[in-house]
């Protein structure tokens, strides 16, 4: 990862909370648990990709801070996980994400969410862009979630979900094709 990519990812995460400038970045690092986790996640991912001794030392220091914040917030997000910009944890605690999962841009995750693998099957979830994962939902196994998707509270997703869908239930079933409209409502966007 290049430094320019790191800056863009951090700006993308910050822009979900406030205008992306240095003052807001510092305020959010100090006082916002969601941004604090994503900031240290991005920093560790960047530093891990570097090979010089200075970067390795900075990585271990950043990783210690990141792990401390993981324990404080209850968010397990491995550094190797591929995550697009605009990641937001609306609430935290008891969030588990597999290191092999792929998460697209503009994802909002509520508390109690699991994005994980199933031991009897190969593969991990791949999430598209503009996704909201409500409290307690589980996305398990080699499934693909399309763009502009809302997954309802406590839903258990074990099969692919197409673009622009709203899915609820155990097992999750698509109940609407208005995912993009609902995502825009949730994020207060007008297109």
N, C-alpha and C positions, 0 to 999 in steps of 0.2 A: 504494500500500500504506500502511496506517496503522501507527502505532507498536505498537498493541495486537496487530495481526496478526504483526508482526515478533517480538514477545516470545513469542507462542504458537508460531510456527515454531521459534524457537531452543529453547524449552522442549521441544517435541516431539522435536527432534534430540538434545538433551541427555538426555532421559528414556530413550533407548535405551542410554545408557552408564552413567548414575548418577542418583540423585535430583536433580531440577532445582532447584538453589538457586544463589545467587551464588558461594559458595566453590567448588562443583563446576564451575561454569561457568568460572571463572578457571583452575582446575587443568586443565580439559580444553582450554581455549584455549592454554595454555602447553605442555602435554605430549601431547596426543592429535591426531595428524595428521588423522584423519577429522573430528573435531569442529571443528578449526581451519579446514579447508576449508569446511565447511558454515556455520560462523559468519560467515566473511568473505564467502561467497556471499550469505547472507541480508542482511548489512549493506549490501553493495554494491547489491543489488536494491532495498532500501528507499531508500537515499540517491539512487539514480538516478531514482527516481520523484518526487523533490522538485525544485522549481524555484528556490529562493532561492540566492544566491551562497554563503552559508555551507555549505549542504548540498552544493553542487557541489564546493567545496574539500574538504570531508570525504569526498566520494565519491572524488575523485582520490587522496587519501591512502589510503583503504581499498582502492581498486582496486590500488594499487601493492603493498600488503601481500598482497592476494588473489593477484595474479599471481605474486609471489614464492613463495607457498605452492603455487600450481599447478605451478611449475617444480620445487619440492622433492619434491612427491608424484607428479607425472606424471598429475594428474587435470585433464582439460580439460572444464570445466563452465561454459559461457558464462553471464554474468549475466542474460541475457534468458530463459533456460530456465525453464519453469514446473515447480516441484517442490513436492510436498506435504510436510508435516512428517514427521519420523521417518526422514530420509535418513541412511543409514550406509554408509560405505566400510569393509568388513571388512578388506580389504587394499587397498593402493593401488599405483599404477604402471600406466601404459599404459591409462588409462580415458579414453574419448572419448565425449562426449555432444553431440548436435546442439542448436543453440540453439532449433530449432523443435520439439523433442521435448517431450512432456508426461509427467511422472512423478508418480504418485499418492503416497499416504501409505505410510509404513512400508516403504520399499524398501531392501534390502540389496544392495550391489554389491561383488563381488570384483574382483581385479585382471584386467587385460586385456580388460575388457568394452567393447564398442562399441554405442552406441545412436545410429544415424545414418540419414541419407537416402541414397537411390540417385539418382545424377545423371539417369538416364533416366526416372525417375518422380517425380511430385509427391507431397508429403506426408512426414511424419515419424512415427516410432513414438509411440503413446499407450499408456502403461502404467497399469494400474489400481492398486488398493491391495494391500498385503501381498504383495510380490514379492521373490523372491530370484534374483539373477542370478549364477550361479557363474562361476568363472574362465574367461576366454576366450570367453564366449558373445557372439554378434553378433545384434543386432536391427536389421534393415535395411528401410528403405522405409516405406510407408504401411500399417503393421500395427497392430492393436489387441491388446493383451495384457490379459486379464481380471483379475479380483481373485483373490487367493490362488493365485498361479502360481509354480512353481519352474521355472527354465530351467537345464538341466544344463550342465556344463563343456563348452566348445567347441561348443555347439549353434549353429546358424545359423538364425535365425528370419526367414522371408520371408513367412509367412502368419499370419493371426489365430490366437490361442490363446484358447480359451474359459476361463471362470472355473473355479477349483478344479482346475487341470491341472498335470501334470508333463510337460515336453517335453524331449526329448534328440535328439541326432543332427544329421547334415548331409544334407539339410535337416531341421529340427526336426520331430519327430512327437510327438503326445501319447501317452504310455504309461500314464498313470494319471489318475484323477479324484480323487486324494487330496491335492491341492495345499494345501488348508487344514490338513489334519492335519500334513503335512510342514512347512508354514510355522510352525505352533505348536511343533513339535518343535525346529526350528532356532532359534526365538526364545525357547524355554523358557516358552511361555505355556500356561496351562491354562484353557480356557473351559468 
